[in-house]
Amino acid sequence: MNQLIERSFGYRKAAGWVAGLAAVGLLAAGPWMVDTYYLNLLFMIGIFVITCTGMNILIGYCGIVSIGHAGLMAIGAYMSSFLSTKYGLSFWTVALVGMLVSLIIGSLIAIPTIRAGGVYLSMITIAFGVVIHEVLIRWDSFSGGPLGISGIAKPQVAAYTFDLKSMYIFVLAIAVVALLVARNLRRSSWGRAMIATKENEIAAASLGIRKFAVQYAGFAISSVLAGLSGAIYAHTNSFISPDTYNFQTSVQLVLIVILGGAGRVLGPVIGAAIIVFLPEVLDMEKLRMALYGGIMFAVLYFLPKGIAGTAAGWLAPLPRRFSPNGERSSSRRNGEEQRLFAASVREENKRMLVLEGINKHFGGLHALKDVSLTVASGTIHSLVGPNGAGKTTLLNVISGLYSAEQGSFALHGETLIPKSLSSVAQRGIARTFQHSRLFKELSVLENVMTGMTKREHSSLGASLLRTPKQLRTERLMEERSHALLDLIGYEGDRSMPASQLPYGHQRMVEIARALATAPSLLLLDEPAAGMTAAEIEQLELLLRGLVKQGMTVILIEHHMDFVQRISDTVTVLDFGKIIGTGSPEQMLSDPRVIQAYLGGEEVAASVEH
């Protein structure tokens, strides 16, 4: 049966490639099927596809909305045009220079843009586009001022000069390559890290993913493609002016991405075709901005995922039903599970984590008061206490989400300085959160694979080219992720988006994702919340198995029966201060704990049970 399913999936994949190649072949025949007017429109669609594929990576993968990308196109166009007309350099040389300068300028813009975030991010890109437009108007010696640059040489190969037909074929080839690059990126650790950072920076950082690195990579790719498309456009038309790259062009580029479907590989193709042809069909050149505004409003209201995203949502259930992702050979599962933690858990140390005099304030609130704690290696150490006692704050301090004002940390006998979530994750500490922070756009399997980003990732170049080594790494990550899902007992559809999971399953998958980082210390913040009795029993078996493998667990939980059964040591906090540490039986019968938290009746019930 499994072979039949995989064969069916392979047939559909092959059919997709055949359809894609047929579409490209039909488009390649365009110069001999349409007149010059429509060929120009097809050429412009190709230019927009190249630019918007880069923007799709930036907007759809990284979550950075750039409303000044026409400025980067202008940099590539003007730099190549200036060098070509002034020094007579060939198109192939000046195009590379234009791409390089676009990358440099884009990098300078990326630094404040990524760090700003929010509404400031878009404002910076708008300001950049406006500044570039004004510079082009006023820098006569470089840009030709308002009149622009004319007489730009067309590309040549030996004695052959490219005409519109050959430039269209060239643009079509570049557009196809750009789309394949975007597809490869989406299926790599870099693409998953970009989407993870876009969806939840804190959860991504807890897996060791650095926001700036992945978002800068997206900005760099986008800048290079914008510079390339600008250079191609300038040399094809032999003329450019500042009006070609104004604010309207930037809005047009954003609209193409959103209309087609941000984050969808074919989104730029769909969006560019509609945006280029629609004004021509409706003859609304003078009302172009009004038309764009109306389309933008309609898309955001009725199709928030764009055309490609909405269509994929309708069609997704069918292929998932037959997807082989959830089917694995049991003979491979057991071997993979046995290898999974052999290399991930460090040598035992009786004192895994030592905290001394930890203090944390939030304004006038003293959230942690001289907290000193020792967590033994290979044990489950539970933190209990009433709401607001400081349990989650303590976990946030240990994991680097918050910084402590006073106190010291030691991990495996070495000083630990929890500067950030990502730096702590690289020291072998993983965590889950009080409320599920799965990456909803990623599938169940991809969520777990994202946990392996720091230790199994490929280089950006290998990811874009999908090299054999990168493919081997991806297959290894898939196998290990399947093994982790087997380990937690997840038997559902692993290609299903995480947003469709029941809450209890989300908590289990989040644990699998944390385990994917190969931690020695696992921090769990109320993992049993929202789980059924059967799921809690499954969680208990999982934690016992992890401890047998040598892992150490710090657990926050309000299910006291569960805490009593699973814990080796219990620490009770109240008002940010530790009021007791000992065995579960000692703590649950301690009068101070009863008074602060449990209440006599609940303790009696726990003891009887």
C-alpha positions as CSV (number, residue, x, y, z in Angstrom):
1,M,0.0,0.0,0.0
2,N,2.8,2.4,0.9
3,Q,4.5,1.7,-2.4
4,L,1.2,2.5,-4.2
5,I,0.9,5.8,-2.3
6,E,4.5,6.8,-3.0
7,R,4.1,5.9,-6.7
8,S,0.9,8.0,-6.9
9,F,2.7,10.9,-5.3
10,G,5.6,10.5,-7.7
11,Y,3.3,10.5,-10.7
12,R,1.6,13.8,-9.5
13,K,5.0,15.3,-8.9
14,A,6.2,14.3,-12.4
15,A,2.9,15.7,-13.9
16,G,3.6,19.0,-12.2
17,W,7.1,19.2,-13.8
18,V,5.6,18.3,-17.2
19,A,3.0,21.0,-16.9
20,G,5.6,23.5,-15.8
21,L,7.9,22.6,-18.7
22,A,5.0,22.8,-21.1
23,A,4.1,26.3,-19.9
24,V,7.7,27.5,-20.2
25,G,7.8,26.0,-23.8
26,L,4.6,27.8,-24.7
27,L,5.9,31.1,-23.3
28,A,9.1,30.6,-25.2
29,A,7.1,30.4,-28.4
30,G,5.5,33.8,-27.6
31,P,7.7,35.9,-29.9
32,W,6.5,33.9,-32.9
33,M,2.9,33.9,-31.8
34,V,2.2,37.6,-30.8
35,D,2.9,41.0,-32.2
36,T,5.4,43.5,-30.8
37,Y,2.9,45.2,-28.5
38,Y,2.0,42.0,-26.7
39,L,5.6,40.9,-26.7
40,N,6.5,44.0,-24.8
41,L,3.8,43.2,-22.3
42,L,5.2,39.7,-21.9
43,F,8.7,41.1,-21.5
44,M,7.4,43.4,-18.7
45,I,5.8,40.5,-16.9
46,G,9.2,38.7,-17.0
47,I,10.9,41.8,-15.5
48,F,8.3,42.0,-12.8
49,V,8.6,38.3,-12.1
50,I,12.3,38.6,-11.5
51,T,12.0,41.6,-9.2
52,C,8.9,40.3,-7.4
53,T,10.4,36.8,-6.8
54,G,13.0,38.5,-4.7
55,M,10.3,40.6,-3.0
56,N,8.3,37.5,-2.4
57,I,11.3,36.0,-0.5
58,L,11.4,39.3,1.5
59,I,7.7,39.7,2.1
60,G,6.4,36.1,2.0
61,Y,9.3,34.3,3.7
62,C,10.8,37.0,5.9
63,G,7.8,39.2,6.6
64,I,9.5,42.4,5.6
65,V,7.3,44.7,3.4
66,S,9.5,46.9,1.3
67,I,7.7,49.8,-0.3
68,G,10.8,51.2,-1.9
69,H,12.1,48.4,-4.0
70,A,11.9,50.4,-7.2
71,G,14.9,52.2,-5.8
72,L,17.0,49.1,-5.9
73,M,15.9,48.4,-9.5
74,A,16.9,52.0,-10.3
75,I,20.4,51.4,-8.8
76,G,21.0,48.4,-11.0
77,A,19.6,50.2,-14.0
78,Y,21.5,53.5,-13.6
79,M,24.7,52.0,-12.6
80,S,24.8,49.6,-15.6
81,S,23.6,52.4,-17.9
82,F,26.2,54.9,-16.7
83,L,29.1,52.5,-17.1
84,S,27.9,51.3,-20.5
85,T,27.4,54.8,-22.0
86,K,30.4,56.5,-20.2
87,Y,33.0,53.7,-20.6
88,G,31.6,51.4,-23.3
89,L,31.6,48.4,-21.1
90,S,29.6,45.3,-22.1
91,F,26.2,44.6,-20.7
92,W,27.5,41.4,-19.1
93,T,30.0,43.4,-17.1
94,V,27.9,46.3,-16.1
95,A,24.9,44.1,-15.2
96,L,27.2,42.3,-12.6
97,V,28.4,45.7,-11.3
98,G,24.7,46.9,-11.0
99,M,23.8,43.8,-9.1
100,L,26.8,44.2,-6.8
101,V,26.0,47.9,-6.1
102,S,22.3,47.0,-5.5
103,L,23.5,44.4,-3.0
104,I,25.7,46.9,-1.2
105,I,23.1,49.6,-1.0
106,G,20.4,47.0,-0.1
107,S,22.7,45.8,2.7
108,L,23.0,49.3,4.1
109,I,19.2,49.7,4.1
110,A,18.7,46.2,5.5
111,I,20.6,46.9,8.8
112,P,18.2,49.7,10.1
113,T,15.2,48.2,8.4
114,I,15.5,44.8,10.1
115,R,16.4,46.3,13.5
116,A,13.5,48.8,13.3
117,G,10.6,46.3,12.7
118,G,6.9,47.1,12.7
119,V,5.6,50.2,11.0
120,Y,9.0,51.8,11.0
121,L,10.3,49.1,8.8
122,S,8.0,50.1,5.9
123,M,8.6,53.8,6.5
124,I,12.3,53.3,6.1
125,T,11.9,51.6,2.7
126,I,9.5,54.3,1.6
127,A,12.0,56.9,2.5
128,F,14.7,55.0,0.7
129,G,12.7,54.9,-2.5
130,V,11.9,58.6,-2.3
131,V,15.5,59.5,-1.7
132,I,16.7,57.5,-4.6
133,H,14.2,59.1,-6.9
134,E,15.2,62.6,-5.8
135,V,18.9,61.8,-6.3
136,L,18.3,60.6,-9.8
137,I,16.5,63.8,-10.7
138,R,19.2,66.1,-9.3
139,W,22.5,64.2,-10.0
140,D,22.8,65.3,-13.7
141,S,26.4,64.1,-14.2
142,F,25.5,60.5,-13.3
143,S,21.8,60.1,-14.1
144,G,21.2,62.7,-16.8
145,G,18.7,64.4,-14.5
146,P,15.0,64.4,-15.3
147,L,15.8,63.6,-19.0
148,G,17.4,60.3,-18.0
149,I,20.0,58.3,-20.0
150,S,19.5,57.4,-23.6
151,G,21.5,55.5,-26.2
152,I,22.1,52.6,-23.8
153,A,23.8,49.7,-25.7
154,K,21.8,46.5,-26.1
155,P,23.4,43.2,-25.0
156,Q,25.8,41.5,-27.4
157,V,27.3,38.1,-27.8
158,A,30.2,38.2,-30.3
159,A,28.7,40.0,-33.4
160,Y,25.1,39.2,-32.4
161,T,23.0,42.1,-30.9
162,F,20.0,41.1,-28.9
163,D,16.7,42.3,-30.1
164,L,13.3,42.3,-28.3
165,K,12.6,38.7,-29.1
166,S,16.0,37.4,-27.8
167,M,15.8,39.7,-24.8
168,Y,12.4,38.2,-24.0
169,I,13.8,34.7,-24.2
170,F,16.6,35.8,-21.9
171,V,14.3,37.3,-19.4
172,L,12.1,34.2,-19.5
173,A,15.1,32.1,-18.7
174,I,16.2,34.4,-15.8
175,A,12.6,34.4,-14.4
176,V,12.5,30.6,-14.5
177,V,15.8,30.4,-12.7
178,A,14.7,32.9,-10.1
179,L,11.5,31.0,-9.4
180,L,13.5,27.7,-9.0
181,V,15.8,29.5,-6.6
182,A,12.8,30.7,-4.5
183,R,11.4,27.1,-4.6
184,N,14.7,25.7,-3.5
185,L,15.0,28.2,-0.7
186,R,11.6,27.5,0.6
187,R,12.5,23.8,0.9
188,S,15.7,24.4,2.9
189,S,16.6,25.2,6.4
190,W,17.2,28.8,5.4
191,G,13.6,29.1,4.1
192,R,12.1,27.5,7.2
193,A,14.2,29.7,9.4
194,M,12.9,32.8,7.5
195,I,9.3,31.8,8.0
196,A,9.9,30.8,11.6
197,T,11.4,34.2,12.3
198,K,8.5,36.0,10.5
199,E,5.9,34.1,12.5
200,N,7.4,34.1,16.0
201,E,10.8,35.7,16.7
202,I,10.9,34.4,20.2
203,A,10.2,30.8,19.3
204,A,12.7,30.9,16.4
205,A,15.4,32.4,18.7
206,S,14.8,29.6,21.3
207,L,15.9,27.2,18.5
208,G,19.1,29.1,18.0
209,I,17.9,31.0,14.9
210,R,19.3,34.5,14.6
211,K,16.8,36.9,13.2
212,F,19.2,39.3,11.5
213,A,21.1,36.5,9.7
214,V,18.1,35.0,8.0
215,Q,16.3,38.3,7.2
216,Y,19.5,39.8,5.9
217,A,19.9,36.8,3.5
218,G,16.4,37.5,2.2
219,F,17.1,41.2,1.7
220,A,20.4,40.3,-0.1
221,I,18.7,37.9,-2.5
222,S,16.0,40.4,-3.2
223,S,18.4,43.3,-3.8
224,V,20.4,41.2,-6.3
225,L,17.3,40.3,-8.3
226,A,16.1,43.9,-8.3
227,G,19.4,45.2,-9.6
228,L,19.5,42.5,-12.3
229,S,16.0,43.2,-13.5
230,G,16.7,47.0,-13.5
231,A,19.8,46.5,-15.6
232,I,18.0,44.2,-18.1
233,Y,15.2,46.6,-18.5
234,A,17.5,49.6,-19.1
235,H,19.6,47.8,-21.8
236,T,16.5,46.4,-23.6
237,N,14.8,49.8,-23.9
238,S,18.0,51.8,-24.4
239,F,16.5,54.5,-22.3
240,I,15.7,55.1,-18.6
241,S,14.5,58.1,-16.6
242,P,13.6,58.7,-12.9
243,D,9.9,58.4,-13.7
244,T,10.4,54.8,-14.5
245,Y,11.3,54.1,-10.8
246,N,8.9,56.2,-8.8
247,F,6.7,55.5,-5.8
248,Q,3.9,54.1,-8.1
249,T,6.4,51.4,-9.3
250,S,7.1,50.4,-5.7
251,V,3.4,50.1,-4.9
252,Q,3.0,48.1,-8.1
253,L,5.7,45.6,-7.0
254,V,4.1,45.1,-3.6
255,L,0.7,44.6,-5.1
256,I,2.0,41.9,-7.4
257,V,3.4,39.9,-4.5
258,I,0.2,40.3,-2.4
259,L,-2.2,39.7,-5.2
260,G,-0.4,36.6,-6.4
261,G,0.1,35.2,-2.9
262,A,3.0,36.2,-0.6
263,G,5.2,33.2,0.1
264,R,3.9,31.1,-2.8
265,V,6.5,30.4,-5.5
266,L,4.1,31.1,-8.4
267,G,2.6,34.2,-6.7
268,P,4.8,36.7,-8.6
269,V,3.8,35.1,-12.0
270,I,0.1,35.3,-11.3
271,G,0.3,38.8,-9.8
272,A,2.5,40.2,-12.6
273,A,0.3,38.8,-15.4
274,I,-2.8,40.4,-13.8
275,I,-1.2,43.8,-12.9
276,V,0.5,44.2,-16.4
277,F,-2.5,43.1,-18.5
278,L,-5.4,44.5,-16.5
279,P,-4.7,48.3,-17.0
280,E,-4.2,47.6,-20.7
281,V,-7.5,45.7,-21.0
282,L,-9.5,48.2,-19.0
283,D,-7.7,51.2,-20.6
284,M,-7.2,52.9,-17.2
285,E,-3.7,54.4,-17.6
286,K,-4.6,57.7,-16.0
287,L,-6.4,55.9,-13.1
288,R,-3.7,53.3,-12.6
289,M,-3.1,54.2,-8.9
290,A,-6.8,54.1,-8.2
291,L,-7.0,50.7,-9.8
292,Y,-4.1,49.4,-7.8
293,G,-5.7,50.8,-4.6
294,G,-9.0,49.0,-5.4
295,I,-7.2,45.7,-6.1
296,M,-5.2,46.0,-2.9
297,F,-8.3,46.6,-0.8
298,A,-10.2,43.7,-2.5
299,V,-7.3,41.2,-2.1
300,L,-6.7,42.1,1.6
301,Y,-10.4,41.8,2.4
302,F,-11.5,38.8,0.2
303,L,-8.2,36.9,-0.5
304,P,-5.8,37.7,2.3
305,K,-3.6,34.8,1.2
306,G,-3.5,36.0,-2.4
307,I,-4.7,34.0,-5.4
308,A,-2.0,31.2,-5.2
309,G,-2.4,30.9,-1.4
310,T,-6.2,30.7,-1.6
311,A,-6.0,28.1,-4.4
312,A,-3.4,26.1,-2.5
313,G,-5.7,26.1,0.6
314,W,-8.6,24.6,-1.5
315,L,-6.4,21.9,-3.0
316,A,-4.2,21.1,0.0
317,P,-6.4,18.4,1.6
318,L,-6.3,16.1,-1.5
319,P,-2.6,15.7,-1.9
320,R,-2.0,15.5,1.9
321,R,-4.4,12.5,2.0
322,F,-2.0,10.6,-0.2
323,S,1.3,12.2,0.8
324,P,4.0,9.7,1.8
325,N,5.4,12.1,4.5
326,G,3.5,10.3,7.2
327,E,4.4,6.8,6.1
328,R,7.7,5.4,7.2
329,S,9.3,2.1,7.5
330,S,9.2,0.9,11.1
331,S,12.5,-0.8,10.7
332,R,14.1,2.5,10.1
333,R,12.2,4.2,13.0
334,N,13.7,2.2,15.8
335,G,17.3,2.5,14.7
336,E,16.9,6.2,14.2
337,E,15.3,6.7,17.6
338,Q,18.2,4.8,19.3
339,R,20.7,7.1,17.6
340,L,18.8,10.3,18.2
341,F,19.9,11.1,21.7
342,A,23.1,9.1,21.9
343,A,25.0,12.1,20.5
344,S,22.7,14.8,21.8
345,V,22.9,14.3,25.6
346,R,26.1,15.4,27.3
347,E,28.0,13.4,29.9
348,E,26.3,13.3,33.2
349,N,27.2,15.8,35.8
350,K,25.6,15.7,39.3
351,R,25.0,19.4,39.1
352,M,23.5,20.2,35.7
353,L,22.4,23.7,36.5
354,V,23.2,25.9,39.4
355,L,21.6,29.3,40.1
356,E,22.8,31.6,42.8
357,G,21.1,34.8,44.0
358,I,19.0,35.5,40.9
359,N,17.0,38.7,41.1
360,K,14.6,40.2,38.5
361,H,12.5,43.3,38.6
362,F,9.8,44.6,36.3
363,G,9.6,48.2,37.3
364,G,8.5,48.2,40.9
365,L,7.6,44.5,40.9
366,H,10.3,42.2,42.4
367,A,9.5,39.1,40.3
368,L,12.5,37.0,41.5
369,K,14.0,37.4,44.9
370,D,17.4,35.9,45.6
371,V,16.5,32.6,43.8
372,S,19.2,29.9,44.3
373,L,18.5,26.5,42.8
374,T,20.5,23.4,41.9
375,V,19.2,21.0,39.3
376,A,20.7,17.5,39.3
377,S,21.6,15.9,36.0
378,G,19.3,13.2,34.6
379,T,16.3,14.2,36.8
380,I,12.9,15.9,36.4
381,H,12.9,19.1,38.6
382,S,9.4,20.6,38.9
383,L,8.6,24.2,39.7
384,V,5.2,24.8,41.3
385,G,3.5,27.7,42.9
386,P,0.4,29.9,42.6
387,N,-0.1,32.1,39.5
388,G,2.3,35.0,39.6
389,A,4.8,33.2,41.8
390,G,7.6,33.8,39.2
391,K,7.9,30.3,37.7
392,T,7.7,31.3,34.1
393,T,9.9,34.3,34.8
394,L,12.5,32.0,36.2
395,L,12.4,29.9,33.0
396,N,12.6,33.0,30.9
397,V,15.7,34.1,32.8
398,I,17.4,30.7,32.4
399,S,16.6,30.5,28.7
400,G,17.8,34.1,28.0
401,L,14.5,35.7,27.1
402,Y,14.9,38.0,30.2
403,S,18.1,39.1,31.7
404,A,18.7,39.0,35.5
405,E,19.9,42.1,37.3
406,Q,21.8,40.0,39.9
407,G,23.0,36.5,40.3
408,S,25.1,33.8,38.6
409,F,24.5,30.8,36.5
410,A,26.5,27.6,35.9
411,L,25.8,24.9,33.4
412,H,27.8,21.6,33.5
413,G,30.1,23.4,36.0
414,E,30.9,26.2,33.6
415,T,29.7,29.8,33.8
416,L,26.6,30.5,31.8
417,I,25.7,34.0,30.7
418,P,22.2,33.9,29.3
419,K,22.5,36.9,26.9
420,S,19.8,35.8,24.5
421,L,17.5,32.9,23.6
422,S,19.7,31.9,20.6
423,S,23.0,32.0,22.5
424,V,21.5,29.9,25.3
425,A,20.0,27.4,22.8
426,Q,23.5,26.9,21.4
427,R,24.6,25.8,25.0
428,G,22.2,22.9,24.9
429,I,19.1,24.4,26.6
430,A,15.8,24.0,24.8
431,R,12.4,25.1,25.9
432,T,8.7,25.1,25.2
433,F,6.3,28.0,26.1
434,Q,3.3,28.5,28.3
435,H,1.2,29.0,25.2
436,S,1.9,27.1,22.0
437,R,4.3,28.8,19.7
438,L,4.4,26.5,16.7
439,F,5.0,28.0,13.3
440,K,1.6,27.8,11.8
441,E,2.6,28.2,8.1
442,L,5.0,25.2,8.4
443,S,3.8,21.6,8.4
444,V,4.2,19.4,11.5
445,L,7.3,17.8,10.0
446,E,8.8,21.2,9.0
447,N,8.3,22.5,12.5
448,V,10.4,19.7,13.9
449,M,13.0,20.1,11.1
450,T,13.3,23.8,12.0
451,G,14.6,22.7,15.4
452,M,17.6,21.3,13.7
453,T,18.5,24.5,11.8
454,K,21.6,25.3,13.8
455,R,23.2,21.9,13.8
456,E,22.2,20.5,10.4
457,H,21.9,23.5,8.2
458,S,23.4,23.9,4.7
459,S,25.1,27.1,3.4
460,L,22.9,29.6,1.7
461,G,24.5,29.0,-1.7
462,A,23.9,25.2,-1.4
463,S,20.3,25.8,-0.4
464,L,19.6,28.1,-3.4
465,L,21.2,25.6,-5.8
466,R,19.9,22.5,-4.0
467,T,23.2,20.7,-4.3
468,P,23.5,16.9,-3.7
469,K,25.0,17.6,-0.2
470,Q,22.1,19.8,0.7
471,L,19.6,17.2,-0.4
472,R,21.4,14.6,1.7
473,T,21.2,16.9,4.7
474,E,17.5,17.5,4.1
475,R,16.8,13.8,4.0
476,L,18.8,13.3,7.2
477,M,16.8,16.0,8.9
478,E,13.5,14.5,7.7
479,E,14.5,11.1,9.0
480,R,15.4,12.5,12.4
481,S,12.3,14.6,12.6
482,H,10.1,11.5,11.8
483,A,12.0,9.6,14.5
484,L,11.2,12.4,17.0
485,L,7.5,12.4,16.1
486,D,7.5,8.7,16.5
487,L,9.2,9.2,19.9
488,I,6.4,11.5,21.2
489,G,3.8,9.2,19.8
490,Y,2.4,11.5,17.1
491,E,0.5,9.4,14.6
492,G,-1.3,12.2,12.6
493,D,-0.7,13.7,9.2
494,R,2.8,15.1,9.3
495,S,2.4,17.2,6.2
496,M,-0.6,19.0,7.8
497,P,0.0,22.7,8.6
498,A,0.6,23.2,12.3
499,S,-2.3,25.6,12.5
500,Q,-4.8,22.8,12.0
501,L,-3.6,20.6,14.9
502,P,-5.6,20.1,18.1
503,Y,-4.1,22.0,21.0
504,G,-2.9,18.9,22.8
505,H,-1.1,17.7,19.6
506,Q,0.5,21.2,19.3
507,R,2.0,20.8,22.7
508,M,3.5,17.4,21.8
509,V,4.9,18.7,18.5
510,E,6.4,21.7,20.3
511,I,8.2,19.3,22.6
512,A,9.5,17.3,19.5
513,R,10.7,20.6,18.0
514,A,12.6,21.4,21.2
515,L,14.1,18.0,21.3
516,A,15.3,18.5,17.7
517,T,17.9,21.0,19.0
518,A,19.6,18.0,20.7
519,P,19.4,19.6,24.2
520,S,20.9,18.4,27.4
521,L,18.5,20.5,29.5
522,L,14.8,20.8,28.5
523,L,12.6,23.5,30.0
524,L,8.9,22.7,29.8
525,D,6.3,25.4,30.7
526,E,2.9,23.8,31.5
527,P,3.2,21.1,28.7
528,A,0.1,19.2,30.0
529,A,-2.2,22.3,29.7
530,G,-5.1,21.5,27.3
531,M,-4.2,17.8,27.1
532,T,-6.6,14.9,27.6
533,A,-5.9,12.3,30.3
534,A,-4.6,9.9,27.6
535,E,-2.3,12.6,26.2
536,I,-1.0,13.4,29.7
537,E,-0.2,9.7,30.2
538,Q,1.6,9.7,26.9
539,L,3.6,12.8,28.0
540,E,4.5,11.1,31.3
541,L,5.9,8.1,29.4
542,L,7.9,10.4,27.1
543,L,9.5,12.3,30.0
544,R,10.4,9.1,31.8
545,G,12.0,7.8,28.6
546,L,14.0,11.0,28.1
547,V,15.3,11.0,31.6
548,K,16.4,7.3,31.1
549,Q,18.4,8.6,28.1
550,G,20.2,11.0,30.4
551,M,18.3,14.2,29.7
552,T,17.5,16.7,32.4
553,V,14.0,18.4,32.6
554,I,12.8,21.5,34.4
555,L,9.0,21.4,34.5
556,I,6.4,24.0,35.3
557,E,3.0,22.3,35.8
558,H,-0.3,22.8,37.7
559,H,-1.5,19.2,37.4
560,M,-0.3,18.2,40.9
561,D,-1.0,14.5,40.5
562,F,1.1,14.5,37.4
563,V,3.9,16.5,39.2
564,Q,3.8,14.0,42.1
565,R,4.1,11.0,39.8
566,I,6.8,12.4,37.4
567,S,9.1,14.5,39.6
568,D,12.3,13.7,41.3
569,T,12.6,17.1,42.9
570,V,10.0,19.8,43.5
571,T,10.8,23.5,44.1
572,V,7.9,25.8,45.3
573,L,7.9,29.5,44.6
574,D,5.7,32.2,46.1
575,F,5.9,35.9,45.3
576,G,9.2,35.3,43.5
577,K,10.9,33.6,46.4
578,I,11.7,29.9,46.9
579,I,9.8,28.6,50.0
580,G,10.8,25.0,49.8
581,T,12.7,22.3,47.8
582,G,12.5,18.6,48.2
583,S,10.8,15.4,47.1
584,P,7.3,15.6,45.8
585,E,5.9,13.9,49.0
586,Q,7.8,16.4,51.3
587,M,6.7,19.4,49.4
588,L,3.0,18.4,49.0
589,S,2.8,17.9,52.8
590,D,4.8,21.0,53.8
591,P,2.5,23.4,55.7
592,R,4.1,26.4,54.0
593,V,3.3,25.0,50.6
594,I,-0.2,24.1,51.7
595,Q,-0.8,27.6,52.9
596,A,0.8,29.3,49.9
597,Y,-0.7,27.2,47.2
598,L,-2.4,23.8,47.5
599,G,-4.9,23.9,50.3
600,G,-5.5,21.1,52.7
601,E,-8.2,19.2,50.8
602,E,-6.2,18.9,47.7
603,V,-3.2,17.7,49.6
604,A,-5.3,15.1,51.4
605,A,-6.7,13.9,48.1
606,S,-3.2,13.7,46.6
607,V,-1.9,11.6,49.5
608,E,-4.9,9.2,49.4
609,H,-4.4,8.8,45.7
